[in-house]
Amino acid sequence: MKLYHAPASPFVRKVMVLLHEAGAVDRVTLSPASGSPLDPGTLPVDRNPLGKIPALERPDGPTLYDSRVITRYLDDLLDARLYPAAPHLWDTLTIEATGDGIAEAAVLMRYEAHVRPEATRSPAWIEAQWSKIARSLAALEDRWLSHLAGPLDMGQIAVGCALGYLDFRHADRDWRATHPALAAWHAAFADRPAMRATAPDA
């Protein structure tokens, strides 16, 4: 298999954490890819018409894309058991969607501030994206801490990668100051070997 990869992407990181947790990093070849909505660069637009990563070439069918599709595929292929059976599955999927939503809003903030020409940037739009993140952080702290503290699943991994991306790209927002319980959970989760091995550094 080939994974179109950029280490800074929280969505790529989700896939990489799963591979590390499953002991299957050597099952996938990493293919560097980079670009933006304004310039697709080396993004695999021939494999994923949406021009996004991660995208996973597989030997038994068309390329898969969207991190949640890829993680479900790899979880099944590798018997990683990071998606529990129902009824717990619905909580895991909701928490994964919350983590992915935080990451998506944070990436859009990054694009607005660093990709869009300065004359057309919208501070109000950036703050609207942060409002999504703030509501999601509050929901995680208020509703989902007991799940986050439970057995490892893809909900936890998605949230861990999203919070790591906030630290990486939006550290000035200091999300920990208003979410101490979530911050304490993340400090412990970020120390997992799979998280340390995939932490973005550039």
Secondary structure, DSSP 8 states (H G I E B T S, - for coil): -EEEE-TT-HHHHHHHHHHHHTT-GGG-EEEE----SS--TT--TTT-TT--S-EEEETTEEEEESHHHHHHHHHHHHT---S--TTHHHHHHHHHHHHHHHHHHHHHHHHHHHTS-GGG--HHHHHHHHHHHHHHHHHHHHHSHHHHTSS--HHHHHHHHHHHHHHHH-GGG-GGGG-HHHHHHHHHHTTSHHHHHH----
